[in-house]
């Protein structure tokens, strides 16, 4: 196993923080849902990201079973363009409530 340099470690911590931000934002949304653009714009506004492309973070959370896209054909990579809605799943609620833990998400 290789040791991460400081830049890599900062990137890993940033990824965890952004994923956690998304999960917490959804938990505060109406019925645990938000528009992708609401989440992306909040992340940009808070200075966590510079580009509204949050597809890699959404893909991680979707693959983990924490979020779901409400559109029939929405994917993490087209969600911003189509202004899809994301919803916190039961597993996502468990993550927020601390019932389960994921070292890749800083809730």
Phi and psi restraints in degrees (range 20) as a CNS / XPLOR table:
assign (resid 1 and name C) (resid 2 and name N)
       (resid 2 and name CA) (resid 2 and name C) 1.0 -87.5 20.0 2
assign (resid 2 and name N) (resid 2 and name CA)
       (resid 2 and name C) (resid 3 and name N) 1.0 152.1 20.0 2
assign (resid 2 and name C) (resid 3 and name N)
       (resid 3 and name CA) (resid 3 and name C) 1.0 -88.7 20.0 2
assign (resid 3 and name N) (resid 3 and name CA)
       (resid 3 and name C) (resid 4 and name N) 1.0 132.4 20.0 2
assign (resid 3 and name C) (resid 4 and name N)
       (resid 4 and name CA) (resid 4 and name C) 1.0 -76.0 20.0 2
assign (resid 4 and name N) (resid 4 and name CA)
       (resid 4 and name C) (resid 5 and name N) 1.0 141.5 20.0 2
assign (resid 4 and name C) (resid 5 and name N)
       (resid 5 and name CA) (resid 5 and name C) 1.0 -80.3 20.0 2
assign (resid 5 and name N) (resid 5 and name CA)
       (resid 5 and name C) (resid 6 and name N) 1.0 175.3 20.0 2
assign (resid 5 and name C) (resid 6 and name N)
       (resid 6 and name CA) (resid 6 and name C) 1.0 -61.2 20.0 2
assign (resid 6 and name N) (resid 6 and name CA)
       (resid 6 and name C) (resid 7 and name N) 1.0 -40.0 20.0 2
assign (resid 6 and name C) (resid 7 and name N)
       (resid 7 and name CA) (resid 7 and name C) 1.0 -64.9 20.0 2
assign (resid 7 and name N) (resid 7 and name CA)
       (resid 7 and name C) (resid 8 and name N) 1.0 -42.0 20.0 2
assign (resid 7 and name C) (resid 8 and name N)
       (resid 8 and name CA) (resid 8 and name C) 1.0 -65.2 20.0 2
assign (resid 8 and name N) (resid 8 and name CA)
       (resid 8 and name C) (resid 9 and name N) 1.0 -41.4 20.0 2
assign (resid 8 and name C) (resid 9 and name N)
       (resid 9 and name CA) (resid 9 and name C) 1.0 -63.7 20.0 2
assign (resid 9 and name N) (resid 9 and name CA)
       (resid 9 and name C) (resid 10 and name N) 1.0 -39.5 20.0 2
assign (resid 9 and name C) (resid 10 and name N)
       (resid 10 and name CA) (resid 10 and name C) 1.0 -64.3 20.0 2
assign (resid 10 and name N) (resid 10 and name CA)
       (resid 10 and name C) (resid 11 and name N) 1.0 -39.5 20.0 2
assign (resid 10 and name C) (resid 11 and name N)
       (resid 11 and name CA) (resid 11 and name C) 1.0 -64.9 20.0 2
assign (resid 11 and name N) (resid 11 and name CA)
       (resid 11 and name C) (resid 12 and name N) 1.0 -42.4 20.0 2
assign (resid 11 and name C) (resid 12 and name N)
       (resid 12 and name CA) (resid 12 and name C) 1.0 -62.3 20.0 2
assign (resid 12 and name N) (resid 12 and name CA)
       (resid 12 and name C) (resid 13 and name N) 1.0 -46.1 20.0 2
assign (resid 12 and name C) (resid 13 and name N)
       (resid 13 and name CA) (resid 13 and name C) 1.0 -63.9 20.0 2
assign (resid 13 and name N) (resid 13 and name CA)
       (resid 13 and name C) (resid 14 and name N) 1.0 -38.0 20.0 2
assign (resid 13 and name C) (resid 14 and name N)
       (resid 14 and name CA) (resid 14 and name C) 1.0 -63.9 20.0 2
assign (resid 14 and name N) (resid 14 and name CA)
       (resid 14 and name C) (resid 15 and name N) 1.0 -45.2 20.0 2
assign (resid 14 and name C) (resid 15 and name N)
       (resid 15 and name CA) (resid 15 and name C) 1.0 -58.8 20.0 2
assign (resid 15 and name N) (resid 15 and name CA)
       (resid 15 and name C) (resid 16 and name N) 1.0 -44.5 20.0 2
assign (resid 15 and name C) (resid 16 and name N)
       (resid 16 and name CA) (resid 16 and name C) 1.0 -62.3 20.0 2
assign (resid 16 and name N) (resid 16 and name CA)
       (resid 16 and name C) (resid 17 and name N) 1.0 -42.1 20.0 2
assign (resid 16 and name C) (resid 17 and name N)
       (resid 17 and name CA) (resid 17 and name C) 1.0 -65.8 20.0 2
assign (resid 17 and name N) (resid 17 and name CA)
       (resid 17 and name C) (resid 18 and name N) 1.0 -42.6 20.0 2
assign (resid 17 and name C) (resid 18 and name N)
       (resid 18 and name CA) (resid 18 and name C) 1.0 -65.9 20.0 2
assign (resid 18 and name N) (resid 18 and name CA)
       (resid 18 and name C) (resid 19 and name N) 1.0 -43.2 20.0 2
assign (resid 18 and name C) (resid 19 and name N)
       (resid 19 and name CA) (resid 19 and name C) 1.0 -60.5 20.0 2
assign (resid 19 and name N) (resid 19 and name CA)
       (resid 19 and name C) (resid 20 and name N) 1.0 -43.3 20.0 2
assign (resid 19 and name C) (resid 20 and name N)
       (resid 20 and name CA) (resid 20 and name C) 1.0 -64.3 20.0 2
assign (resid 20 and name N) (resid 20 and name CA)
       (resid 20 and name C) (resid 21 and name N) 1.0 -39.4 20.0 2
assign (resid 20 and name C) (resid 21 and name N)
       (resid 21 and name CA) (resid 21 and name C) 1.0 -59.4 20.0 2
assign (resid 21 and name N) (resid 21 and name CA)
       (resid 21 and name C) (resid 22 and name N) 1.0 -45.3 20.0 2
assign (resid 21 and name C) (resid 22 and name N)
       (resid 22 and name CA) (resid 22 and name C) 1.0 -61.5 20.0 2
assign (resid 22 and name N) (resid 22 and name CA)
       (resid 22 and name C) (resid 23 and name N) 1.0 -45.5 20.0 2
assign (resid 22 and name C) (resid 23 and name N)
       (resid 23 and name CA) (resid 23 and name C) 1.0 -62.2 20.0 2
assign (resid 23 and name N) (resid 23 and name CA)
       (resid 23 and name C) (resid 24 and name N) 1.0 -45.9 20.0 2
assign (resid 23 and name C) (resid 24 and name N)
       (resid 24 and name CA) (resid 24 and name C) 1.0 -65.3 20.0 2
assign (resid 24 and name N) (resid 24 and name CA)
       (resid 24 and name C) (resid 25 and name N) 1.0 -39.1 20.0 2
assign (resid 24 and name C) (resid 25 and name N)
       (resid 25 and name CA) (resid 25 and name C) 1.0 -62.8 20.0 2
assign (resid 25 and name N) (resid 25 and name CA)
       (resid 25 and name C) (resid 26 and name N) 1.0 -42.9 20.0 2
assign (resid 25 and name C) (resid 26 and name N)
       (resid 26 and name CA) (resid 26 and name C) 1.0 -63.2 20.0 2
assign (resid 26 and name N) (resid 26 and name CA)
       (resid 26 and name C) (resid 27 and name N) 1.0 -38.1 20.0 2
assign (resid 26 and name C) (resid 27 and name N)
       (resid 27 and name CA) (resid 27 and name C) 1.0 -62.3 20.0 2
assign (resid 27 and name N) (resid 27 and name CA)
       (resid 27 and name C) (resid 28 and name N) 1.0 -27.7 20.0 2
assign (resid 27 and name C) (resid 28 and name N)
       (resid 28 and name CA) (resid 28 and name C) 1.0 -90.2 20.0 2
assign (resid 28 and name N) (resid 28 and name CA)
       (resid 28 and name C) (resid 29 and name N) 1.0 -12.3 20.0 2
assign (resid 28 and name C) (resid 29 and name N)
       (resid 29 and name CA) (resid 29 and name C) 1.0 -72.8 20.0 2
assign (resid 29 and name N) (resid 29 and name CA)
       (resid 29 and name C) (resid 30 and name N) 1.0 163.5 20.0 2
assign (resid 29 and name C) (resid 30 and name N)
       (resid 30 and name CA) (resid 30 and name C) 1.0 -63.0 20.0 2
assign (resid 30 and name N) (resid 30 and name CA)
       (resid 30 and name C) (resid 31 and name N) 1.0 118.2 20.0 2
assign (resid 30 and name C) (resid 31 and name N)
       (resid 31 and name CA) (resid 31 and name C) 1.0 55.9 20.0 2
assign (resid 31 and name N) (resid 31 and name CA)
       (resid 31 and name C) (resid 32 and name N) 1.0 35.6 20.0 2
assign (resid 31 and name C) (resid 32 and name N)
       (resid 32 and name CA) (resid 32 and name C) 1.0 58.7 20.0 2
assign (resid 32 and name N) (resid 32 and name CA)
       (resid 32 and name C) (resid 33 and name N) 1.0 32.7 20.0 2
assign (resid 32 and name C) (resid 33 and name N)
       (resid 33 and name CA) (resid 33 and name C) 1.0 -129.0 20.0 2
assign (resid 33 and name N) (resid 33 and name CA)
       (resid 33 and name C) (resid 34 and name N) 1.0 152.5 20.0 2
assign (resid 33 and name C) (resid 34 and name N)
       (resid 34 and name CA) (resid 34 and name C) 1.0 -152.1 20.0 2
assign (resid 34 and name N) (resid 34 and name CA)
       (resid 34 and name C) (resid 35 and name N) 1.0 156.9 20.0 2
assign (resid 34 and name C) (resid 35 and name N)
       (resid 35 and name CA) (resid 35 and name C) 1.0 -73.2 20.0 2
assign (resid 35 and name N) (resid 35 and name CA)
       (resid 35 and name C) (resid 36 and name N) 1.0 144.4 20.0 2
assign (resid 35 and name C) (resid 36 and name N)
       (resid 36 and name CA) (resid 36 and name C) 1.0 -55.4 20.0 2
assign (resid 36 and name N) (resid 36 and name CA)
       (resid 36 and name C) (resid 37 and name N) 1.0 -42.2 20.0 2
assign (resid 36 and name C) (resid 37 and name N)
       (resid 37 and name CA) (resid 37 and name C) 1.0 -64.8 20.0 2
assign (resid 37 and name N) (resid 37 and name CA)
       (resid 37 and name C) (resid 38 and name N) 1.0 -33.6 20.0 2
assign (resid 37 and name C) (resid 38 and name N)
       (resid 38 and name CA) (resid 38 and name C) 1.0 -61.2 20.0 2
assign (resid 38 and name N) (resid 38 and name CA)
       (resid 38 and name C) (resid 39 and name N) 1.0 -45.9 20.0 2
assign (resid 38 and name C) (resid 39 and name N)
       (resid 39 and name CA) (resid 39 and name C) 1.0 -66.1 20.0 2
assign (resid 39 and name N) (resid 39 and name CA)
       (resid 39 and name C) (resid 40 and name N) 1.0 -48.5 20.0 2
assign (resid 39 and name C) (resid 40 and name N)
       (resid 40 and name CA) (resid 40 and name C) 1.0 -61.8 20.0 2
assign (resid 40 and name N) (resid 40 and name CA)
       (resid 40 and name C) (resid 41 and name N) 1.0 -44.6 20.0 2
assign (resid 40 and name C) (resid 41 and name N)
       (resid 41 and name CA) (resid 41 and name C) 1.0 -65.1 20.0 2
assign (resid 41 and name N) (resid 41 and name CA)
       (resid 41 and name C) (resid 42 and name N) 1.0 -36.6 20.0 2
assign (resid 41 and name C) (resid 42 and name N)
       (resid 42 and name CA) (resid 42 and name C) 1.0 -65.8 20.0 2
assign (resid 42 and name N) (resid 42 and name CA)
       (resid 42 and name C) (resid 43 and name N) 1.0 -41.1 20.0 2
assign (resid 42 and name C) (resid 43 and name N)
       (resid 43 and name CA) (resid 43 and name C) 1.0 -63.6 20.0 2
assign (resid 43 and name N) (resid 43 and name CA)
       (resid 43 and name C) (resid 44 and name N) 1.0 -42.4 20.0 2
assign (resid 43 and name C) (resid 44 and name N)
       (resid 44 and name CA) (resid 44 and name C) 1.0 -65.5 20.0 2
assign (resid 44 and name N) (resid 44 and name CA)
       (resid 44 and name C) (resid 45 and name N) 1.0 -45.4 20.0 2
assign (resid 44 and name C) (resid 45 and name N)
       (resid 45 and name CA) (resid 45 and name C) 1.0 -60.8 20.0 2
assign (resid 45 and name N) (resid 45 and name CA)
       (resid 45 and name C) (resid 46 and name N) 1.0 -34.0 20.0 2
assign (resid 45 and name C) (resid 46 and name N)
       (resid 46 and name CA) (resid 46 and name C) 1.0 -87.5 20.0 2
assign (resid 46 and name N) (resid 46 and name CA)
       (resid 46 and name C) (resid 47 and name N) 1.0 0.7 20.0 2
assign (resid 46 and name C) (resid 47 and name N)
       (resid 47 and name CA) (resid 47 and name C) 1.0 77.8 20.0 2
assign (resid 47 and name N) (resid 47 and name CA)
       (resid 47 and name C) (resid 48 and name N) 1.0 13.8 20.0 2
assign (resid 47 and name C) (resid 48 and name N)
       (resid 48 and name CA) (resid 48 and name C) 1.0 -79.5 20.0 2
assign (resid 48 and name N) (resid 48 and name CA)
       (resid 48 and name C) (resid 49 and name N) 1.0 -29.9 20.0 2
assign (resid 48 and name C) (resid 49 and name N)
       (resid 49 and name CA) (resid 49 and name C) 1.0 -136.0 20.0 2
assign (resid 49 and name N) (resid 49 and name CA)
       (resid 49 and name C) (resid 50 and name N) 1.0 161.5 20.0 2
assign (resid 49 and name C) (resid 50 and name N)
       (resid 50 and name CA) (resid 50 and name C) 1.0 -107.0 20.0 2
assign (resid 50 and name N) (resid 50 and name CA)
       (resid 50 and name C) (resid 51 and name N) 1.0 -26.8 20.0 2
assign (resid 50 and name C) (resid 51 and name N)
       (resid 51 and name CA) (resid 51 and name C) 1.0 -111.7 20.0 2
assign (resid 51 and name N) (resid 51 and name CA)
       (resid 51 and name C) (resid 52 and name N) 1.0 142.8 20.0 2
assign (resid 51 and name C) (resid 52 and name N)
       (resid 52 and name CA) (resid 52 and name C) 1.0 -74.7 20.0 2
assign (resid 52 and name N) (resid 52 and name CA)
       (resid 52 and name C) (resid 53 and name N) 1.0 6.5 20.0 2
assign (resid 52 and name C) (resid 53 and name N)
       (resid 53 and name CA) (resid 53 and name C) 1.0 -79.4 20.0 2
assign (resid 53 and name N) (resid 53 and name CA)
       (resid 53 and name C) (resid 54 and name N) 1.0 102.2 20.0 2
assign (resid 53 and name C) (resid 54 and name N)
       (resid 54 and name CA) (resid 54 and name C) 1.0 -110.7 20.0 2
assign (resid 54 and name N) (resid 54 and name CA)
       (resid 54 and name C) (resid 55 and name N) 1.0 21.0 20.0 2
assign (resid 54 and name C) (resid 55 and name N)
       (resid 55 and name CA) (resid 55 and name C) 1.0 -59.1 20.0 2
assign (resid 55 and name N) (resid 55 and name CA)
       (resid 55 and name C) (resid 56 and name N) 1.0 -40.4 20.0 2
assign (resid 55 and name C) (resid 56 and name N)
       (resid 56 and name CA) (resid 56 and name C) 1.0 -66.6 20.0 2
assign (resid 56 and name N) (resid 56 and name CA)
       (resid 56 and name C) (resid 57 and name N) 1.0 -33.8 20.0 2
assign (resid 56 and name C) (resid 57 and name N)
       (resid 57 and name CA) (resid 57 and name C) 1.0 -71.6 20.0 2
assign (resid 57 and name N) (resid 57 and name CA)
       (resid 57 and name C) (resid 58 and name N) 1.0 -42.2 20.0 2
assign (resid 57 and name C) (resid 58 and name N)
       (resid 58 and name CA) (resid 58 and name C) 1.0 -64.5 20.0 2
assign (resid 58 and name N) (resid 58 and name CA)
       (resid 58 and name C) (resid 59 and name N) 1.0 -39.7 20.0 2
assign (resid 58 and name C) (resid 59 and name N)
       (resid 59 and name CA) (resid 59 and name C) 1.0 -62.6 20.0 2
assign (resid 59 and name N) (resid 59 and name CA)
       (resid 59 and name C) (resid 60 and name N) 1.0 -43.2 20.0 2
assign (resid 59 and name C) (resid 60 and name N)
       (resid 60 and name CA) (resid 60 and name C) 1.0 -59.1 20.0 2
assign (resid 60 and name N) (resid 60 and name CA)
       (resid 60 and name C) (resid 61 and name N) 1.0 -48.0 20.0 2
assign (resid 60 and name C) (resid 61 and name N)
       (resid 61 and name CA) (resid 61 and name C) 1.0 -67.3 20.0 2
assign (resid 61 and name N) (resid 61 and name CA)
       (resid 61 and name C) (resid 62 and name N) 1.0 -36.9 20.0 2
assign (resid 61 and name C) (resid 62 and name N)
       (resid 62 and name CA) (resid 62 and name C) 1.0 -66.5 20.0 2
assign (resid 62 and name N) (resid 62 and name CA)
       (resid 62 and name C) (resid 63 and name N) 1.0 -46.6 20.0 2
assign (resid 62 and name C) (resid 63 and name N)
       (resid 63 and name CA) (resid 63 and name C) 1.0 -63.1 20.0 2
assign (resid 63 and name N) (resid 63 and name CA)
       (resid 63 and name C) (resid 64 and name N) 1.0 -31.0 20.0 2
assign (resid 63 and name C) (resid 64 and name N)
       (resid 64 and name CA) (resid 64 and name C) 1.0 -77.5 20.0 2
assign (resid 64 and name N) (resid 64 and name CA)
       (resid 64 and name C) (resid 65 and name N) 1.0 -9.4 20.0 2
assign (resid 64 and name C) (resid 65 and name N)
       (resid 65 and name CA) (resid 65 and name C) 1.0 83.2 20.0 2
assign (resid 65 and name N) (resid 65 and name CA)
       (resid 65 and name C) (resid 66 and name N) 1.0 15.0 20.0 2
assign (resid 65 and name C) (resid 66 and name N)
       (resid 66 and name CA) (resid 66 and name C) 1.0 -87.8 20.0 2
assign (resid 66 and name N) (resid 66 and name CA)
       (resid 66 and name C) (resid 67 and name N) 1.0 -26.8 20.0 2
assign (resid 66 and name C) (resid 67 and name N)
       (resid 67 and name CA) (resid 67 and name C) 1.0 -131.9 20.0 2
assign (resid 67 and name N) (resid 67 and name CA)
       (resid 67 and name C) (resid 68 and name N) 1.0 162.3 20.0 2
assign (resid 67 and name C) (resid 68 and name N)
       (resid 68 and name CA) (resid 68 and name C) 1.0 -140.2 20.0 2
assign (resid 68 and name N) (resid 68 and name CA)
       (resid 68 and name C) (resid 69 and name N) 1.0 148.0 20.0 2
assign (resid 68 and name C) (resid 69 and name N)
       (resid 69 and name CA) (resid 69 and name C) 1.0 -90.2 20.0 2
assign (resid 69 and name N) (resid 69 and name CA)
       (resid 69 and name C) (resid 70 and name N) 1.0 134.4 20.0 2
assign (resid 69 and name C) (resid 70 and name N)
       (resid 70 and name CA) (resid 70 and name C) 1.0 -82.1 20.0 2
assign (resid 70 and name N) (resid 70 and name CA)
       (resid 70 and name C) (resid 71 and name N) 1.0 -20.3 20.0 2
assign (resid 70 and name C) (resid 71 and name N)
       (resid 71 and name CA) (resid 71 and name C) 1.0 -73.1 20.0 2
assign (resid 71 and name N) (resid 71 and name CA)
       (resid 71 and name C) (resid 72 and name N) 1.0 146.4 20.0 2
assign (resid 71 and name C) (resid 72 and name N)
       (resid 72 and name CA) (resid 72 and name C) 1.0 -63.9 20.0 2
assign (resid 72 and name N) (resid 72 and name CA)
       (resid 72 and name C) (resid 73 and name N) 1.0 -37.2 20.0 2
assign (resid 72 and name C) (resid 73 and name N)
       (resid 73 and name CA) (resid 73 and name C) 1.0 -117.2 20.0 2
assign (resid 73 and name N) (resid 73 and name CA)
       (resid 73 and name C) (resid 74 and name N) 1.0 19.1 20.0 2
assign (resid 73 and name C) (resid 74 and name N)
       (resid 74 and name CA) (resid 74 and name C) 1.0 -76.7 20.0 2
assign (resid 74 and name N) (resid 74 and name CA)
       (resid 74 and name C) (resid 75 and name N) 1.0 141.8 20.0 2
assign (resid 74 and name C) (resid 75 and name N)
       (resid 75 and name CA) (resid 75 and name C) 1.0 -128.9 20.0 2
assign (resid 75 and name N) (resid 75 and name CA)
       (resid 75 and name C) (resid 76 and name N) 1.0 167.4 20.0 2
assign (resid 75 and name C) (resid 76 and name N)
       (resid 76 and name CA) (resid 76 and name C) 1.0 -60.8 20.0 2
assign (resid 76 and name N) (resid 76 and name CA)
       (resid 76 and name C) (resid 77 and name N) 1.0 -29.3 20.0 2
assign (resid 76 and name C) (resid 77 and name N)
       (resid 77 and name CA) (resid 77 and name C) 1.0 -88.2 20.0 2
assign (resid 77 and name N) (resid 77 and name CA)
       (resid 77 and name C) (resid 78 and name N) 1.0 -13.3 20.0 2
assign (resid 77 and name C) (resid 78 and name N)
       (resid 78 and name CA) (resid 78 and name C) 1.0 -116.6 20.0 2
assign (resid 78 and name N) (resid 78 and name CA)
       (resid 78 and name C) (resid 79 and name N) 1.0 0.4 20.0 2
assign (resid 78 and name C) (resid 79 and name N)
       (resid 79 and name CA) (resid 79 and name C) 1.0 -61.1 20.0 2
assign (resid 79 and name N) (resid 79 and name CA)
       (resid 79 and name C) (resid 80 and name N) 1.0 -42.1 20.0 2
assign (resid 79 and name C) (resid 80 and name N)
       (resid 80 and name CA) (resid 80 and name C) 1.0 -66.6 20.0 2
assign (resid 80 and name N) (resid 80 and name CA)
       (resid 80 and name C) (resid 81 and name N) 1.0 -43.2 20.0 2
assign (resid 80 and name C) (resid 81 and name N)
       (resid 81 and name CA) (resid 81 and name C) 1.0 -63.1 20.0 2
assign (resid 81 and name N) (resid 81 and name CA)
       (resid 81 and name C) (resid 82 and name N) 1.0 -38.4 20.0 2
assign (resid 81 and name C) (resid 82 and name N)
       (resid 82 and name CA) (resid 82 and name C) 1.0 -92.1 20.0 2
assign (resid 82 and name N) (resid 82 and name CA)
       (resid 82 and name C) (resid 83 and name N) 1.0 0.4 20.0 2
assign (resid 82 and name C) (resid 83 and name N)
       (resid 83 and name CA) (resid 83 and name C) 1.0 52.1 20.0 2
assign (resid 83 and name N) (resid 83 and name CA)
       (resid 83 and name C) (resid 84 and name N) 1.0 51.9 20.0 2
assign (resid 83 and name C) (resid 84 and name N)
       (resid 84 and name CA) (resid 84 and name C) 1.0 -70.3 20.0 2
assign (resid 84 and name N) (resid 84 and name CA)
       (resid 84 and name C) (resid 85 and name N) 1.0 167.6 20.0 2
assign (resid 84 and name C) (resid 85 and name N)
       (resid 85 and name CA) (resid 85 and name C) 1.0 -108.6 20.0 2
assign (resid 85 and name N) (resid 85 and name CA)
       (resid 85 and name C) (resid 86 and name N) 1.0 135.7 20.0 2
assign (resid 85 and name C) (resid 86 and name N)
       (resid 86 and name CA) (resid 86 and name C) 1.0 -113.0 20.0 2
assign (resid 86 and name N) (resid 86 and name CA)
       (resid 86 and name C) (resid 87 and name N) 1.0 148.7 20.0 2
assign (resid 86 and name C) (resid 87 and name N)
       (resid 87 and name CA) (resid 87 and name C) 1.0 -129.1 20.0 2
assign (resid 87 and name N) (resid 87 and name CA)
       (resid 87 and name C) (resid 88 and name N) 1.0 140.5 20.0 2
assign (resid 87 and name C) (resid 88 and name N)
       (resid 88 and name CA) (resid 88 and name C) 1.0 -74.1 20.0 2
assign (resid 88 and name N) (resid 88 and name CA)
       (resid 88 and name C) (resid 89 and name N) 1.0 128.9 20.0 2
assign (resid 88 and name C) (resid 89 and name N)
       (resid 89 and name CA) (resid 89 and name C) 1.0 -85.3 20.0 2
assign (resid 89 and name N) (resid 89 and name CA)
       (resid 89 and name C) (resid 90 and name N) 1.0 176.4 20.0 2
assign (resid 89 and name C) (resid 90 and name N)
       (resid 90 and name CA) (resid 90 and name C) 1.0 -58.1 20.0 2
assign (resid 90 and name N) (resid 90 and name CA)
       (resid 90 and name C) (resid 91 and name N) 1.0 -42.6 20.0 2
assign (resid 90 and name C) (resid 91 and name N)
       (resid 91 and name CA) (resid 91 and name C) 1.0 -64.4 20.0 2
assign (resid 91 and name N) (resid 91 and name CA)
       (resid 91 and name C) (resid 92 and name N) 1.0 -36.0 20.0 2
assign (resid 91 and name C) (resid 92 and name N)
       (resid 92 and name CA) (resid 92 and name C) 1.0 -65.2 20.0 2
assign (resid 92 and name N) (resid 92 and name CA)
       (resid 92 and name C) (resid 93 and name N) 1.0 -39.6 20.0 2
assign (resid 92 and name C) (resid 93 and name N)
       (resid 93 and name CA) (resid 93 and name C) 1.0 -63.4 20.0 2
assign (resid 93 and name N) (resid 93 and name CA)
       (resid 93 and name C) (resid 94 and name N) 1.0 -41.9 20.0 2
assign (resid 93 and name C) (resid 94 and name N)
       (resid 94 and name CA) (resid 94 and name C) 1.0 -60.5 20.0 2
assign (resid 94 and name N) (resid 94 and name CA)
       (resid 94 and name C) (resid 95 and name N) 1.0 -37.7 20.0 2
assign (resid 94 and name C) (resid 95 and name N)
       (resid 95 and name CA) (resid 95 and name C) 1.0 -64.6 20.0 2
assign (resid 95 and name N) (resid 95 and name CA)
       (resid 95 and name C) (resid 96 and name N) 1.0 -44.2 20.0 2
assign (resid 95 and name C) (resid 96 and name N)
       (resid 96 and name CA) (resid 96 and name C) 1.0 -62.7 20.0 2
assign (resid 96 and name N) (resid 96 and name CA)
       (resid 96 and name C) (resid 97 and name N) 1.0 -41.6 20.0 2
assign (resid 96 and name C) (resid 97 and name N)
       (resid 97 and name CA) (resid 97 and name C) 1.0 -80.0 20.0 2
assign (resid 97 and name N) (resid 97 and name CA)
       (resid 97 and name C) (resid 98 and name N) 1.0 -4.4 20.0 2
assign (resid 97 and name C) (resid 98 and name N)
       (resid 98 and name CA) (resid 98 and name C) 1.0 81.1 20.0 2
assign (resid 98 and name N) (resid 98 and name CA)
       (resid 98 and name C) (resid 99 and name N) 1.0 9.7 20.0 2
assign (resid 98 and name C) (resid 99 and name N)
       (resid 99 and name CA) (resid 99 and name C) 1.0 -68.4 20.0 2
assign (resid 99 and name N) (resid 99 and name CA)
       (resid 99 and name C) (resid 100 and name N) 1.0 -34.7 20.0 2
assign (resid 99 and name C) (resid 100 and name N)
       (resid 100 and name CA) (resid 100 and name C) 1.0 -124.9 20.0 2
assign (resid 100 and name N) (resid 100 and name CA)
       (resid 100 and name C) (resid 101 and name N) 1.0 165.7 20.0 2
assign (resid 100 and name C) (resid 101 and name N)
       (resid 101 and name CA) (resid 101 and name C) 1.0 -132.6 20.0 2
assign (resid 101 and name N) (resid 101 and name CA)
       (resid 101 and name C) (resid 102 and name N) 1.0 144.6 20.0 2
assign (resid 101 and name C) (resid 102 and name N)
       (resid 102 and name CA) (resid 102 and name C) 1.0 -134.8 20.0 2
assign (resid 102 and name N) (resid 102 and name CA)
       (resid 102 and name C) (resid 103 and name N) 1.0 116.0 20.0 2
assign (resid 102 and name C) (resid 103 and name N)
       (resid 103 and name CA) (resid 103 and name C) 1.0 -65.3 20.0 2
assign (resid 103 and name N) (resid 103 and name CA)
       (resid 103 and name C) (resid 104 and name N) 1.0 -12.0 20.0 2
assign (resid 103 and name C) (resid 104 and name N)
       (resid 104 and name CA) (resid 104 and name C) 1.0 -91.2 20.0 2
assign (resid 104 and name N) (resid 104 and name CA)
       (resid 104 and name C) (resid 105 and name N) 1.0 -0.3 20.0 2
assign (resid 104 and name C) (resid 105 and name N)
       (resid 105 and name CA) (resid 105 and name C) 1.0 -129.3 20.0 2
assign (resid 105 and name N) (resid 105 and name CA)
       (resid 105 and name C) (resid 106 and name N) 1.0 119.2 20.0 2
assign (resid 105 and name C) (resid 106 and name N)
       (resid 106 and name CA) (resid 106 and name C) 1.0 -92.7 20.0 2
assign (resid 106 and name N) (resid 106 and name CA)
       (resid 106 and name C) (resid 107 and name N) 1.0 85.4 20.0 2
